[in-house]
Amino acid sequence: MEEETNRIISASLEDNENTFDVTLRPKVLDEFVGQSQIKENLNIFIEAAR
């Protein structure tokens, strides 16, 4: 069997992948595209929890 370090696909993120992933994630609900009904429901749930 090959060693884990020689694999092209890995379940763990490398440093540059983690940074890239974080920059793509929306920070507020208004940044989400589409699914307006779901966004509205989420906003209600979040406000109710506060």
C-alpha distance matrix in Angstrom:
0.0 3.8 6.6 9.2 11.7 10.6 10.9 14.3 15.1 15.6 17.9 19.6 22.5 23.1 26.6 28.0 26.7 28.4 31.6 31.5 31.0 34.0 36.3 35.8 36.7 40.4 42.3 45.3 45.9 48.0 45.0 43.3 44.0 45.3 45.4 48.8 49.4 46.2 47.0 50.5 49.3 46.9 49.7 51.9 49.4 48.8 52.5 53.2 50.7 52.4
3.8 0.0 3.8 6.5 8.4 6.9 7.8 11.3 12.6 13.2 16.0 17.3 19.8 20.0 23.5 24.7 23.6 25.6 28.6 28.5 28.3 31.3 33.4 33.2 34.3 38.0 40.0 43.0 43.9 45.8 42.7 41.2 42.0 43.5 43.8 47.2 48.0 44.8 45.4 49.0 48.0 45.4 48.1 50.5 48.1 47.3 51.0 51.9 49.4 50.9
6.6 3.8 0.0 3.8 5.5 5.7 7.3 11.0 12.2 11.8 14.4 15.0 17.5 17.5 20.8 22.5 21.7 23.3 26.4 26.7 26.6 29.2 31.5 31.6 32.7 36.4 38.0 41.3 42.3 44.4 41.3 40.1 41.1 42.9 43.2 46.3 47.3 43.9 44.2 47.8 46.9 44.1 46.5 49.1 46.6 45.5 49.1 50.1 47.4 48.7
9.2 6.5 3.8 0.0 3.8 5.5 5.5 9.1 9.4 8.2 10.7 11.2 13.9 14.2 17.7 19.4 18.3 19.8 23.0 23.4 23.0 25.6 28.0 28.1 29.0 32.7 34.3 37.5 38.6 40.7 37.6 36.4 37.6 39.4 39.7 42.7 43.6 40.3 40.5 44.1 43.1 40.3 42.7 45.3 42.8 41.7 45.3 46.3 43.7 44.9
11.7 8.4 5.5 3.8 0.0 3.8 5.6 8.4 9.8 8.8 11.7 11.3 13.1 12.4 15.6 17.2 16.8 18.5 21.3 21.8 22.0 24.6 26.7 27.2 28.4 32.2 33.7 37.1 38.4 40.3 37.1 36.2 37.4 39.5 40.1 43.1 44.3 41.0 40.9 44.5 43.9 40.9 43.1 45.8 43.5 42.1 45.7 47.0 44.3 45.3
10.6 6.9 5.7 5.5 3.8 0.0 3.8 6.5 9.0 9.6 13.2 13.5 14.9 14.2 17.6 18.4 17.9 20.2 22.8 22.7 23.1 26.0 27.8 27.9 29.5 33.3 35.1 38.4 39.6 41.3 37.9 36.9 37.7 39.7 40.5 43.6 44.9 41.8 41.9 45.6 45.0 42.2 44.5 47.3 45.2 43.9 47.5 48.9 46.4 47.5
10.9 7.8 7.3 5.5 5.6 3.8 0.0 3.8 5.5 6.7 10.3 11.4 13.1 13.2 16.9 17.5 16.2 18.5 21.4 21.0 20.9 24.1 25.9 25.6 27.0 30.8 32.8 36.0 36.9 38.6 35.3 34.0 34.7 36.5 37.2 40.4 41.6 38.5 38.7 42.4 41.9 39.2 41.6 44.4 42.3 41.2 44.8 46.1 43.8 45.1
14.3 11.3 11.0 9.1 8.4 6.5 3.8 0.0 3.8 6.5 10.2 11.3 12.0 12.1 15.6 15.5 14.0 16.8 19.4 18.4 18.6 21.9 23.4 22.9 24.6 28.3 30.6 33.7 34.6 36.0 32.6 31.4 31.9 33.8 34.7 37.9 39.4 36.4 36.5 40.3 40.0 37.4 39.7 42.6 40.8 39.7 43.3 44.8 42.7 43.9
15.1 12.6 12.2 9.4 9.8 9.0 5.5 3.8 0.0 3.8 7.0 9.0 10.1 11.3 15.0 15.1 12.8 15.2 18.2 17.2 16.6 20.0 21.8 21.0 22.3 25.9 28.3 31.2 31.9 33.5 30.3 28.8 29.4 31.1 31.7 35.0 36.2 33.2 33.5 37.2 36.7 34.2 36.6 39.4 37.4 36.5 40.1 41.5 39.4 40.7
15.6 13.2 11.8 8.2 8.8 9.6 6.7 6.5 3.8 0.0 3.8 5.5 7.6 9.3 13.1 14.1 11.8 13.3 16.7 16.4 15.5 18.5 20.9 20.4 21.2 24.9 26.8 29.9 30.8 32.7 29.7 28.3 29.4 31.2 31.5 34.6 35.7 32.4 32.6 36.2 35.5 32.8 35.2 37.9 35.7 34.6 38.2 39.5 37.1 38.4
17.9 16.0 14.4 10.7 11.7 13.2 10.3 10.2 7.0 3.8 0.0 3.8 6.7 9.7 13.1 14.4 11.6 12.2 15.9 15.9 14.2 16.8 19.6 19.0 19.2 22.8 24.5 27.4 28.2 30.5 27.7 26.2 27.6 29.2 29.3 32.3 33.1 29.7 29.9 33.4 32.5 29.7 32.2 34.7 32.3 31.3 35.0 36.1 33.6 35.0
19.6 17.3 15.0 11.2 11.3 13.5 11.4 11.3 9.0 5.5 3.8 0.0 3.8 6.6 9.7 11.7 9.6 9.6 13.3 14.1 12.8 14.9 17.9 18.0 18.3 21.9 23.2 26.4 27.7 30.0 27.1 26.1 27.8 29.9 30.1 32.8 33.8 30.4 30.2 33.7 32.9 29.8 31.9 34.6 32.3 30.8 34.4 35.7 33.1 34.1
22.5 19.8 17.5 13.9 13.1 14.9 13.1 12.0 10.1 7.6 6.7 3.8 0.0 3.8 6.5 8.1 5.9 6.1 9.7 10.4 9.6 11.8 14.5 14.9 15.6 19.3 20.7 24.0 25.6 27.5 24.5 23.9 25.6 28.0 28.7 31.2 32.6 29.3 28.6 32.2 31.8 28.6 30.5 33.4 31.4 29.7 33.1 34.8 32.3 33.0
23.1 20.0 17.5 14.2 12.4 14.2 13.2 12.1 11.3 9.3 9.7 6.6 3.8 0.0 3.8 5.6 5.3 6.4 8.9 10.1 10.6 12.6 14.7 15.8 17.1 20.8 21.9 25.6 27.5 29.1 25.8 25.7 27.4 30.1 31.1 33.5 35.2 32.0 31.1 34.6 34.5 31.3 32.8 35.9 34.1 32.1 35.3 37.3 34.8 35.2
26.6 23.5 20.8 17.7 15.6 17.6 16.9 15.6 15.0 13.1 13.1 9.7 6.5 3.8 0.0 3.8 5.5 5.3 6.5 8.8 10.1 11.1 12.9 14.9 16.2 19.6 20.3 24.1 26.4 27.9 24.7 25.1 27.0 30.1 31.2 33.3 35.1 32.1 30.7 34.1 34.3 30.9 32.0 35.2 33.6 31.2 34.2 36.4 33.9 33.9
28.0 24.7 22.5 19.4 17.2 18.4 17.5 15.5 15.1 14.1 14.4 11.7 8.1 5.6 3.8 0.0 3.8 5.5 5.3 6.2 8.6 10.1 10.9 12.8 14.9 18.3 19.4 23.1 25.4 26.4 22.9 23.4 25.0 28.2 29.8 31.8 34.0 31.2 29.7 33.2 33.8 30.5 31.6 35.0 33.7 31.4 34.3 36.7 34.5 34.5
26.7 23.6 21.7 18.3 16.8 17.9 16.2 14.0 12.8 11.8 11.6 9.6 5.9 5.3 5.5 3.8 0.0 3.8 5.5 5.1 6.0 8.6 10.0 10.8 12.7 16.4 18.0 21.5 23.3 24.6 21.1 21.1 22.6 25.5 26.8 29.2 31.1 28.2 27.1 30.7 31.0 27.9 29.3 32.6 31.2 29.2 32.4 34.6 32.5 32.8
28.4 25.6 23.3 19.8 18.5 20.2 18.5 16.8 15.2 13.3 12.2 9.6 6.1 6.4 5.3 5.5 3.8 0.0 3.8 5.5 5.1 6.3 8.8 10.2 11.1 14.6 15.6 19.2 21.3 22.9 19.8 19.9 22.0 24.9 26.0 28.0 29.8 26.7 25.4 28.9 29.0 25.7 26.9 30.2 28.6 26.4 29.5 31.7 29.4 29.6
31.6 28.6 26.4 23.0 21.3 22.8 21.4 19.4 18.2 16.7 15.9 13.3 9.7 8.9 6.5 5.3 5.5 3.8 0.0 3.8 5.5 5.3 6.4 9.0 10.4 13.6 14.3 18.1 20.6 21.7 18.4 19.2 21.3 24.6 26.1 27.8 29.9 27.1 25.3 28.7 29.3 26.0 26.7 30.2 29.0 26.5 29.3 31.8 29.7 29.5
31.5 28.5 26.7 23.4 21.8 22.7 21.0 18.4 17.2 16.4 15.9 14.1 10.4 10.1 8.8 6.2 5.1 5.5 3.8 0.0 3.8 5.5 5.3 6.6 9.2 12.5 14.1 17.6 19.6 20.4 16.9 17.4 18.9 22.2 23.9 25.9 28.3 25.7 24.0 27.6 28.4 25.3 26.2 29.8 28.9 26.7 29.5 32.1 30.4 30.4
31.0 28.3 26.6 23.0 22.0 23.1 20.9 18.6 16.6 15.5 14.2 12.8 9.6 10.6 10.1 8.6 6.0 5.1 5.5 3.8 0.0 3.8 5.5 5.4 6.7 10.4 12.3 15.7 17.3 18.6 15.3 15.2 17.0 20.0 21.3 23.4 25.4 22.6 21.2 24.8 25.3 22.2 23.4 26.9 25.7 23.7 26.8 29.1 27.4 27.7
34.0 31.3 29.2 25.6 24.6 26.0 24.1 21.9 20.0 18.5 16.8 14.9 11.8 12.6 11.1 10.1 8.6 6.3 5.3 5.5 3.8 0.0 3.8 5.5 5.5 8.6 9.5 13.1 15.4 16.8 13.8 14.4 16.9 20.1 21.2 22.8 24.8 22.0 20.1 23.5 24.1 20.8 21.5 25.0 23.9 21.5 24.3 26.9 25.0 24.9
36.3 33.4 31.5 28.0 26.7 27.8 25.9 23.4 21.8 20.9 19.6 17.9 14.5 14.7 12.9 10.9 10.0 8.8 6.4 5.3 5.5 3.8 0.0 3.8 5.7 8.0 9.2 12.7 15.1 15.6 12.3 13.5 15.6 19.1 20.9 22.3 24.8 22.4 20.2 23.5 24.7 21.6 22.0 25.7 25.1 22.7 25.2 28.1 26.6 26.3
35.8 33.2 31.6 28.1 27.2 27.9 25.6 22.9 21.0 20.4 19.0 18.0 14.9 15.8 14.9 12.8 10.8 10.2 9.0 6.6 5.4 5.5 3.8 0.0 3.8 6.5 9.1 12.0 13.5 14.0 10.4 10.8 12.5 15.8 17.7 19.4 22.0 19.7 17.8 21.3 22.5 19.7 20.5 24.2 23.7 21.8 24.4 27.2 26.0 26.1
36.7 34.3 32.7 29.0 28.4 29.5 27.0 24.6 22.3 21.2 19.2 18.3 15.6 17.1 16.2 14.9 12.7 11.1 10.4 9.2 6.7 5.5 5.7 3.8 0.0 3.8 6.4 9.2 10.7 12.0 8.9 9.0 11.6 14.7 15.9 17.4 19.6 16.9 15.0 18.4 19.3 16.3 17.1 20.7 20.1 18.1 20.9 23.5 22.3 22.5
40.4 38.0 36.4 32.7 32.2 33.3 30.8 28.3 25.9 24.9 22.8 21.9 19.3 20.8 19.6 18.3 16.4 14.6 13.6 12.5 10.4 8.6 8.0 6.5 3.8 0.0 3.8 5.7 7.2 8.3 5.4 6.3 9.5 12.7 13.9 14.7 17.1 14.9 12.3 15.5 16.9 14.0 14.2 18.0 17.9 15.8 18.2 21.1 20.3 20.3
42.3 40.0 38.0 34.3 33.7 35.1 32.8 30.6 28.3 26.8 24.5 23.2 20.7 21.9 20.3 19.4 18.0 15.6 14.3 14.1 12.3 9.5 9.2 9.1 6.4 3.8 0.0 3.8 7.0 8.5 6.9 8.8 12.3 15.3 16.2 16.3 18.4 16.1 13.1 15.7 17.0 13.8 13.3 17.0 16.8 14.1 16.1 19.3 18.3 17.7
45.3 43.0 41.3 37.5 37.1 38.4 36.0 33.7 31.2 29.9 27.4 26.4 24.0 25.6 24.1 23.1 21.5 19.2 18.1 17.6 15.7 13.1 12.7 12.0 9.2 5.7 3.8 0.0 3.8 5.5 5.7 7.5 11.1 13.6 14.2 13.5 15.5 13.7 10.3 12.4 14.1 11.2 10.1 13.8 14.2 11.7 13.3 16.7 16.3 15.6
45.9 43.9 42.3 38.6 38.4 39.6 36.9 34.6 31.9 30.8 28.2 27.7 25.6 27.5 26.4 25.4 23.3 21.3 20.6 19.6 17.3 15.4 15.1 13.5 10.7 7.2 7.0 3.8 0.0 3.8 5.4 5.6 8.9 10.6 10.7 9.8 11.7 10.1 6.5 8.8 10.8 8.4 7.6 11.4 12.2 10.5 12.2 15.4 15.6 15.6
48.0 45.8 44.4 40.7 40.3 41.3 38.6 36.0 33.5 32.7 30.5 30.0 27.5 29.1 27.9 26.4 24.6 22.9 21.7 20.4 18.6 16.8 15.6 14.0 12.0 8.3 8.5 5.5 3.8 0.0 3.8 5.5 7.8 9.8 11.0 9.6 12.4 11.8 8.2 10.0 12.9 11.3 10.0 13.6 15.2 13.7 14.6 18.0 18.7 18.3
45.0 42.7 41.3 37.6 37.1 37.9 35.3 32.6 30.3 29.7 27.7 27.1 24.5 25.8 24.7 22.9 21.1 19.8 18.4 16.9 15.3 13.8 12.3 10.4 8.9 5.4 6.9 5.7 5.4 3.8 0.0 3.8 6.4 9.6 11.5 11.3 14.4 13.2 10.2 12.8 15.3 13.3 12.8 16.5 17.5 15.9 17.4 20.7 20.9 20.7
43.3 41.2 40.1 36.4 36.2 36.9 34.0 31.4 28.8 28.3 26.2 26.1 23.9 25.7 25.1 23.4 21.1 19.9 19.2 17.4 15.2 14.4 13.5 10.8 9.0 6.3 8.8 7.5 5.6 5.5 3.8 0.0 3.8 6.6 8.1 8.8 11.7 10.3 7.9 11.2 13.3 11.6 12.0 15.6 16.3 15.3 17.4 20.2 20.4 20.9
44.0 42.0 41.1 37.6 37.4 37.7 34.7 31.9 29.4 29.4 27.6 27.8 25.6 27.4 27.0 25.0 22.6 22.0 21.3 18.9 17.0 16.9 15.6 12.5 11.6 9.5 12.3 11.1 8.9 7.8 6.4 3.8 0.0 3.8 6.9 8.1 11.5 10.9 9.3 12.4 14.7 13.9 14.5 17.7 18.8 18.4 20.3 22.9 23.5 24.2
45.3 43.5 42.9 39.4 39.5 39.7 36.5 33.8 31.1 31.2 29.2 29.9 28.0 30.1 30.1 28.2 25.5 24.9 24.6 22.2 20.0 20.1 19.1 15.8 14.7 12.7 15.3 13.6 10.6 9.8 9.6 6.6 3.8 0.0 3.8 5.5 8.7 8.9 8.4 11.0 13.2 13.3 14.3 17.0 18.2 18.6 20.4 22.6 23.6 24.7
45.4 43.8 43.2 39.7 40.1 40.5 37.2 34.7 31.7 31.5 29.3 30.1 28.7 31.1 31.2 29.8 26.8 26.0 26.1 23.9 21.3 21.2 20.9 17.7 15.9 13.9 16.2 14.2 10.7 11.0 11.5 8.1 6.9 3.8 0.0 3.8 5.6 5.4 6.3 8.7 10.2 10.7 12.4 14.5 15.6 16.5 18.5 20.2 21.3 22.8
48.8 47.2 46.3 42.7 43.1 43.6 40.4 37.9 35.0 34.6 32.3 32.8 31.2 33.5 33.3 31.8 29.2 28.0 27.8 25.9 23.4 22.8 22.3 19.4 17.4 14.7 16.3 13.5 9.8 9.6 11.3 8.8 8.1 5.5 3.8 0.0 3.8 5.5 5.1 6.1 8.6 9.8 10.5 12.4 14.3 15.2 16.5 18.3 20.0 21.2
49.4 48.0 47.3 43.6 44.3 44.9 41.6 39.4 36.2 35.7 33.1 33.8 32.6 35.2 35.1 34.0 31.1 29.8 29.9 28.3 25.4 24.8 24.8 22.0 19.6 17.1 18.4 15.5 11.7 12.4 14.4 11.7 11.5 8.7 5.6 3.8 0.0 3.8 5.5 5.1 6.2 8.6 9.9 10.7 12.4 14.3 15.5 16.6 18.5 20.3
46.2 44.8 43.9 40.3 41.0 41.8 38.5 36.4 33.2 32.4 29.7 30.4 29.3 32.0 32.1 31.2 28.2 26.7 27.1 25.7 22.6 22.0 22.4 19.7 16.9 14.9 16.1 13.7 10.1 11.8 13.2 10.3 10.9 8.9 5.4 5.5 3.8 0.0 3.8 5.4 5.1 6.1 8.5 9.9 10.5 12.2 14.2 15.3 16.5 18.5
47.0 45.4 44.2 40.5 40.9 41.9 38.7 36.5 33.5 32.6 29.9 30.2 28.6 31.1 30.7 29.7 27.1 25.4 25.3 24.0 21.2 20.1 20.2 17.8 15.0 12.3 13.1 10.3 6.5 8.2 10.2 7.9 9.3 8.4 6.3 5.1 5.5 3.8 0.0 3.8 5.5 5.1 6.1 8.7 9.9 10.4 12.2 14.2 15.3 16.6
50.5 49.0 47.8 44.1 44.5 45.6 42.4 40.3 37.2 36.2 33.4 33.7 32.2 34.6 34.1 33.2 30.7 28.9 28.7 27.6 24.8 23.5 23.5 21.3 18.4 15.5 15.7 12.4 8.8 10.0 12.8 11.2 12.4 11.0 8.7 6.1 5.1 5.4 3.8 0.0 3.8 5.5 5.1 6.4 8.8 10.0 10.7 12.4 14.4 15.6
49.3 48.0 46.9 43.1 43.9 45.0 41.9 40.0 36.7 35.5 32.5 32.9 31.8 34.5 34.3 33.8 31.0 29.0 29.3 28.4 25.3 24.1 24.7 22.5 19.3 16.9 17.0 14.1 10.8 12.9 15.3 13.3 14.7 13.2 10.2 8.6 6.2 5.1 5.5 3.8 0.0 3.8 5.4 5.1 6.2 8.6 10.0 10.6 12.4 14.4
46.9 45.4 44.1 40.3 40.9 42.2 39.2 37.4 34.2 32.8 29.7 29.8 28.6 31.3 30.9 30.5 27.9 25.7 26.0 25.3 22.2 20.8 21.6 19.7 16.3 14.0 13.8 11.2 8.4 11.3 13.3 11.6 13.9 13.3 10.7 9.8 8.6 6.1 5.1 5.5 3.8 0.0 3.8 5.4 5.1 6.1 8.5 9.8 10.5 12.4
49.7 48.1 46.5 42.7 43.1 44.5 41.6 39.7 36.6 35.2 32.2 31.9 30.5 32.8 32.0 31.6 29.3 26.9 26.7 26.2 23.4 21.5 22.0 20.5 17.1 14.2 13.3 10.1 7.6 10.0 12.8 12.0 14.5 14.3 12.4 10.5 9.9 8.5 6.1 5.1 5.4 3.8 0.0 3.8 5.5 5.2 6.1 8.5 9.9 10.8
51.9 50.5 49.1 45.3 45.8 47.3 44.4 42.6 39.4 37.9 34.7 34.6 33.4 35.9 35.2 35.0 32.6 30.2 30.2 29.8 26.9 25.0 25.7 24.2 20.7 18.0 17.0 13.8 11.4 13.6 16.5 15.6 17.7 17.0 14.5 12.4 10.7 9.9 8.7 6.4 5.1 5.4 3.8 0.0 3.8 5.5 5.2 6.1 8.6 10.0
49.4 48.1 46.6 42.8 43.5 45.2 42.3 40.8 37.4 35.7 32.3 32.3 31.4 34.1 33.6 33.7 31.2 28.6 29.0 28.9 25.7 23.9 25.1 23.7 20.1 17.9 16.8 14.2 12.2 15.2 17.5 16.3 18.8 18.2 15.6 14.3 12.4 10.5 9.9 8.8 6.2 5.1 5.5 3.8 0.0 3.8 5.5 5.1 6.2 8.7
48.8 47.3 45.5 41.7 42.1 43.9 41.2 39.7 36.5 34.6 31.3 30.8 29.7 32.1 31.2 31.4 29.2 26.4 26.5 26.7 23.7 21.5 22.7 21.8 18.1 15.8 14.1 11.7 10.5 13.7 15.9 15.3 18.4 18.6 16.5 15.2 14.3 12.2 10.4 10.0 8.6 6.1 5.2 5.5 3.8 0.0 3.8 5.5 5.2 6.4
52.5 51.0 49.1 45.3 45.7 47.5 44.8 43.3 40.1 38.2 35.0 34.4 33.1 35.3 34.2 34.3 32.4 29.5 29.3 29.5 26.8 24.3 25.2 24.4 20.9 18.2 16.1 13.3 12.2 14.6 17.4 17.4 20.3 20.4 18.5 16.5 15.5 14.2 12.2 10.7 10.0 8.5 6.1 5.2 5.5 3.8 0.0 3.8 5.4 5.2
53.2 51.9 50.1 46.3 47.0 48.9 46.1 44.8 41.5 39.5 36.1 35.7 34.8 37.3 36.4 36.7 34.6 31.7 31.8 32.1 29.1 26.9 28.1 27.2 23.5 21.1 19.3 16.7 15.4 18.0 20.7 20.2 22.9 22.6 20.2 18.3 16.6 15.3 14.2 12.4 10.6 9.8 8.5 6.1 5.1 5.5 3.8 0.0 3.8 5.4
50.7 49.4 47.4 43.7 44.3 46.4 43.8 42.7 39.4 37.1 33.6 33.1 32.3 34.8 33.9 34.5 32.5 29.4 29.7 30.4 27.4 25.0 26.6 26.0 22.3 20.3 18.3 16.3 15.6 18.7 20.9 20.4 23.5 23.6 21.3 20.0 18.5 16.5 15.3 14.4 12.4 10.5 9.9 8.6 6.2 5.2 5.4 3.8 0.0 3.8
52.4 50.9 48.7 44.9 45.3 47.5 45.1 43.9 40.7 38.4 35.0 34.1 33.0 35.2 33.9 34.5 32.8 29.6 29.5 30.4 27.7 24.9 26.3 26.1 22.5 20.3 17.7 15.6 15.6 18.3 20.7 20.9 24.2 24.7 22.8 21.2 20.3 18.5 16.6 15.6 14.4 12.4 10.8 10.0 8.7 6.4 5.2 5.4 3.8 0.0
